[in-house]
Amino acid sequence: MVERVRLTGSGIAIEGQFEPPQLAQLSIDDQVFVAAFVRSHGSIKEMERTFGVSYPTVKSRLNRIAELLDFVDTDPAPTGAADVVDRLRRGEISAQEALAELEESG
């Protein structure tokens, strides 16, 4: 936990309890590894050369780091009206059933 943040040069400080961003919570070695991965544009071959390790080693380390990070679901399951419309498009419900569901949900 971070309890105080001070902006150098401005004299402004913020106090409280702040959780550092997930990447900052990784070990320094893992932060360096992630930065190298980004700089190599995700090239595992480049990572093999940079760190002098095998493909399975790079993949294993990436998988381990990935397990430490929460990910945002970029394709969440449809909810509410979107779900009703999707079921209508797939023919799972009739137009009348879709209208009834939409009216019920408000």
DAKA-V660260 format. One record per helix or strand of 2 or more residues. SS is the DSSP state (H for helix, E for strand). FROM is the first residue (numbers start at 1). LEN is the number of residues. If there is no record, write none. Layout:
ss=SS from=FROM len=LEN
ss=SS from=FROM len=LEN
//
This chain:
ss=E from=2 len=6
ss=E from=12 len=7
ss=H from=22 len=4
ss=H from=28 len=12
ss=H from=44 len=8
ss=H from=55 len=14
ss=H from=81 len=9
ss=H from=95 len=11
//
